[in-house]
Amino acid sequence: MKYAKYYLVALLVIIIDQAVKLWVHHNMYPGGPGEIPVFGDWFKLHYTLNPGMAFGVELGSDYGKIILTVFRMVAMVAIGYLVYHLVKNKYHQGLVWCVGLILGGAIGNLIDSIFYGVFIPGNAPHGVSTPWLHGQVIDMFFIDIGRVDFPHWIPLIGGSDMHLWPIFNVADAAIFVGVLIIILNQTKFLNPQPQPPVQKETHEINIEQA
């Protein structure tokens, strides 16, 4: 359990994330007509597909999504190893729990990108070369607090009219919470925990028996 408990929290995030996404897919209509108010008009369930990164930003071209998915695979392996490294080197447990949350969130969205285009009809964008690695991430949590127009000079998102807070899912929330806690506690988290000094064994010599 020295290492396993941190990977188990990642597994828990993955299970919850995938369960919520599949429930939304099978029980909600996409877009505005299928919205379900949760707290007034500012927090709703809204079924939408995200073809790229946060705010729906895409890398462009048929290979952009494949590049993004491969990058997520590499990041997943790196984060998984980071958990092992942090535990082995006795970093603060709070940091390792946060990285476990981030790992679970990364894998949760990676599953969508790899498999949803194949196993969920209509998920892959029209005209892609292959549904593999082209799955669109299912998002559903909508905090509706207004929109913003981004100036044209901003790379990738310039000229777009977007919501102030992106529609997100459980995996996104796990990543956000993990990163936020690390930022707020970086002084305490980002240094190995001090270890008690090693006490050397002393051997007493019995003069009478010598």
PyMOL commands that set and color helices and strands:
alter all, ss='L'
color gray80, all
select helices_A, chain A and resi 4-27+32-34+54-56+64-88+93-119+170-184+186-189
alter helices_A, ss='H'
color red, helices_A
select strands_A, chain A and resi 36-39+43-50+137-143+147-149+161-163
alter strands_A, ss='S'
color yellow, strands_A
deselect
rebuild
show_as cartoon
